[in-house]
């Protein structure tokens, strides 16, 4: 079991605030922590379910520039792909999404290779402006969209911004356009199994502006690790507990955390109080 590469709960609960921070350009795509486990399944998904994971409209120049930018970091593309964006996406575990500013000044999703959606699909979001992308988020429209749009407008080419979002889920699935199957599994899960079956799902996002077309290139990397590994150290477990319990109620509702609450509490108890927790489970078993 590896040491999880990302532990964003150490910085507190998920927030609606953009929380974008600059990173060194050389840290943009490397190290690719998920390549070993996800690149092969991702490429298979790209070939077998293309209509579900790829979309583009009037964005040839933007896709070409995005691909050139990615491949400058990864090396030449491998395999036969229909578009430059797909060729580049097949080289990294990250999804690649392109937003273009329209004549009205609205940033719209115009091209995407999206294999790890966190409970949304290209069919429902493609072509929409920021307000449409973030409508379900508490406080997301219009305030959030306006703040993010200003960040996008002022972003300088060469600057790379990063943020991390996180949640929990049963199992290690990455292609999750719907949360329903995961929630059903969570509802059926026994609390005694929570520490071993729950996983930390981290969504690492980056954004940069392409200098020639002025389009925005988003990368989305989904990182999955067993919750047991993420909270194996007591101070990590305590930080996770604090972040989980202090999350804004609207954000907790948006993420559907009520379904997971009993399981997370059981997992934390088993991690922080293994002897007591084990004795309690034995007593319950009779």
Secondary structure, DSSP 8 states (H G I E B T S, - for coil): ----S--GGGG-S--SS---EEE-GGGSS-S-TTHHHHHHHHHHHHHHSHHHHEEESS-HHHHHHHHHHHHHHH-S--S--SSHHHHHHTTSSSEEEEEEE-TTS-EEEEEEE-SS-BS--HHHHTT-BHHHHSTTSTTIIIIIHHHHHHHHHH--TT-EEEEEEEEEEES----BS-SHHHHHHHHH--GGGHHHHEEEEEEEEEEEE-TTT--EEEEEEEEEEEHHHHT-SHHHHHHHHHHHHHS-HHHHHHHTTHHHHHHHHHHHHHHH-HHHHHHHHHHHH-
